[in-house]
Every structure is written in C-alpha cells, then in structure tokens.
Amino acid sequence: MVNGKWLMVGAFVVVGSVILISNHKFSNSQIEQQIIKQLPYEKYSFENLAKRGGTPSQIEVVGNKFYYYSEGRRISGEVNSVVGEVKGVIIMARGYVDKEIYKTGVGTHNAAKYYAERGYVTYAPDFSGYGESDPEDANALGARLVKPVEILDLIASVPQDKPIFLWGHSNGGQIMLSVAEILGRVEPRGRTPRVLGV
C-alpha cells in the first residue's frame, strides 16, 4: 500500500510538471507575440531608416521652387541658386509650422538668402503634407519620424560635385541631428563624407 501511495504521488508530480512546463512555454509564446505587436515603430529606428533613405531622384527646379521624390511621394521646397561660383550646398530643415499658415520658405527663407549670397545653393524641403508636397502618412508619429528619410533622399539627389552641409532650426534641428546620426552609421570609414557638417 505504501508503494502504491508513492506511485500515485509520483504520477501527480509528473503530470503537474508537464502541465506547468507546457503553460510556461505557452505563456512565453504569448509574451513574445505581445512584444512583437508592441514594436510598430521599429521601422523608424535609425538602422531601418538608414536602409530606407538615400534613394536618389531627379530634382526639378521651377523658379525658386524645387521638387523631388521620397518613398514615392513628391516633395516640394524652396531653392536659392547662386550667382557665380558655388562653394557648396546647404540643405535646410525648418521648425514646426502650423499647416494652416505654412508657405514654402517659412522658417528658412532669410537664412537661405544669406547663404546663397555667399556662394551656397540652399534647398529647404517643405516635407510631405506641406506646401505642394504629396500628403504625409496618416499616422502622425510615423509622419514625423519619416522626415529624416526625406532629407536622406534629397542628399542622394543633389549633384555630387560639391560638399553638403545640413542646417536645422528647432524641430528641423532634431531632424538634421537624426540624419547626421544615420549618416554616421552608413558612411564608410576612411572616406571623405559628402555631408561635411551640421
């Protein structure tokens, strides 16, 4: 009778262990799925933005406006050309401006004019959703986080014979620092980078 009792206890221990282990594995599986579902903005990490950005397109200039493409969206902006020798290119990103009052060149026009008078062609994109650009992403956070890709695509589209500098104000400063961080991850070591300063 004693052996039968221990046999019964042993069977309960084995069955209980199997149930606990299978529940533990199931719980871990649920947790892993939940973690994956909670990373919808991973596509906006610097590593992933670096993979997305840097696609060149033809820059079309019409008067003082320019147009290029980024991830299938047409982006508009203001360009200031140089009379005489071109020393370099400055890509400019403005701070936040309400869409209701936004006009191409707001936040960059005066500085762009100053740099153009000193030999630097300036490009100040409106960004998607602004100016004559195509609409931005419906997801507000996603629309904000994709701005570095729009700058990376503009950098790739600018003619390659002159150095490029980045200029940013307020929110545009954050965008340009993000671009600099991304470029630091993708530029080969030992090679002179196209973008020489922020």
C-alpha positions in Angstrom: 0.0 0.0 0.0 2.9 2.3 0.8 4.4 1.7 -2.7 1.1 2.4 -4.4 0.8 5.7 -2.4 4.3 6.8 -3.6 3.5 5.7 -7.1 0.4 7.9 -7.1 2.3 10.9 -5.7 5.0 10.4 -8.3 2.3 10.3 -11.1 0.8 13.6 -9.8 4.3 15.2 -9.7 5.0 14.2 -13.3 1.6 15.3 -14.6 1.8 18.6 -12.7 5.3 19.2 -14.1 4.2 18.6 -17.6 1.2 21.0 -17.2 3.5 23.7 -15.7 6.1 23.4 -18.4 3.5 23.5 -21.2 1.8 26.5 -19.6 5.2 28.2 -19.2 6.0 27.7 -22.8 2.6 28.9 -23.9 3.0 32.0 -21.7 6.4 32.8 -23.1 5.0 32.4 -26.6 2.2 34.8 -25.8 4.7 37.3 -24.3 6.9 37.1 -27.3 3.9 37.7 -29.6 2.8 40.6 -27.4 6.3 42.2 -27.5 6.4 41.9 -31.3 3.0 43.5 -31.5 4.2 46.4 -29.3 7.0 47.4 -31.7 5.1 49.1 -34.5 7.6 51.9 -34.7 10.7 49.7 -35.1 10.7 50.6 -38.8 11.6 54.1 -37.7 14.8 53.1 -35.9 18.0 54.7 -37.2 19.1 51.3 -38.5 15.9 50.8 -40.5 15.7 54.5 -41.6 19.3 54.1 -43.0 18.1 51.2 -45.1 15.2 53.2 -46.4 16.8 56.5 -47.1 19.3 57.6 -49.7 17.3 56.9 -52.8 18.1 59.5 -55.5 15.6 61.1 -57.8 15.8 63.9 -60.4 15.5 67.3 -58.8 13.2 69.5 -60.9 13.7 73.3 -60.4 10.9 75.7 -61.4 11.7 79.3 -60.5 12.6 79.3 -56.8 10.8 76.0 -56.1 12.2 72.5 -56.4 10.6 69.0 -56.5 12.0 65.6 -55.8 10.7 62.2 -54.8 11.0 60.3 -51.5 9.4 56.9 -51.0 7.0 57.6 -53.9 5.9 61.0 -52.6 6.6 64.2 -54.5 8.2 66.7 -52.1 8.3 70.4 -52.9 10.5 73.1 -51.4 12.4 76.4 -51.9 15.7 76.5 -53.7 18.1 79.5 -53.7 20.6 79.4 -56.5 24.0 81.1 -56.6 25.2 83.8 -59.0 28.9 83.0 -59.6 31.0 80.3 -58.0 29.2 77.6 -56.0 31.1 76.7 -52.8 28.7 74.1 -51.6 25.1 73.1 -50.9 23.1 73.7 -47.7 20.1 71.5 -47.0 17.8 73.3 -44.6 15.0 72.0 -42.3 12.7 74.4 -40.6 11.0 74.2 -37.2 7.3 73.3 -36.7 4.8 75.5 -38.5 1.0 75.0 -38.5 -0.2 73.7 -41.8 -2.9 76.4 -41.9 -0.3 79.2 -42.1 2.5 77.4 -43.8 4.0 78.7 -47.0 7.1 77.4 -48.8 10.2 79.0 -47.3 8.7 79.8 -43.9 11.4 79.4 -41.3 14.3 79.2 -43.8 13.9 81.9 -46.4 16.0 84.6 -44.7 18.9 82.3 -43.7 18.8 80.7 -47.2 19.1 84.1 -48.9 22.1 84.9 -46.7 23.9 81.7 -47.6 23.0 81.9 -51.3 24.6 85.4 -51.4 27.8 83.8 -50.0 28.0 81.1 -52.6 25.9 78.2 -51.2 22.9 76.8 -53.0 20.2 76.1 -50.5 17.4 73.5 -50.6 14.7 73.8 -48.0 12.1 71.0 -48.4 8.5 71.6 -47.3 8.3 67.9 -46.2 5.4 65.7 -47.0 2.0 67.2 -46.1 3.2 70.8 -46.5 3.5 73.2 -49.4 2.9 71.5 -52.8 4.2 68.1 -51.4 2.1 65.0 -51.5 0.1 64.1 -48.3 2.0 62.8 -45.3 1.4 59.5 -43.6 -2.0 59.3 -41.8 -0.1 58.2 -38.7 1.0 61.4 -37.1 4.0 59.9 -35.3 5.0 58.0 -38.4 4.7 61.2 -40.5 7.1 62.9 -38.1 9.6 60.0 -37.9 9.9 59.7 -41.7 11.3 63.2 -42.2 15.0 62.1 -42.0 14.3 59.7 -44.9 13.0 62.7 -46.9 16.3 64.5 -46.2 18.5 61.4 -47.0 16.7 61.1 -50.3 17.3 64.8 -51.0 21.0 64.4 -50.2 21.2 61.5 -52.6 19.5 63.6 -55.3 21.8 66.6 -55.1 24.6 66.7 -57.7 27.7 65.1 -56.4 30.4 67.7 -57.2 30.0 70.0 -54.2 30.1 69.4 -50.4 26.8 69.4 -48.5 26.0 71.0 -45.1 22.9 70.5 -43.0 21.1 73.3 -41.3 18.2 72.9 -38.9 16.1 75.0 -36.6 14.0 73.7 -33.7 12.2 70.6 -35.0 14.4 70.8 -38.1 17.5 70.7 -35.9 16.3 67.4 -34.4 15.7 66.1 -38.0 19.2 67.1 -39.1 20.8 65.5 -36.0 18.9 62.3 -36.8 20.2 62.5 -40.4 23.8 63.0 -39.1 23.4 60.0 -36.8 22.1 57.9 -39.6 24.9 59.0 -42.0 27.5 58.2 -39.3 26.2 54.6 -39.4 26.3 54.2 -43.2 29.3 56.3 -44.4 32.3 54.0 -45.0 35.2 54.7 -42.6 38.2 56.4 -44.1 36.2 58.1 -46.9 35.5 61.8 -47.0 31.8 62.1 -46.4 29.6 64.1 -48.8 27.9 65.8 -45.8 30.6 67.8 -44.1 28.8 69.5 -41.2 25.6 70.2 -39.4 
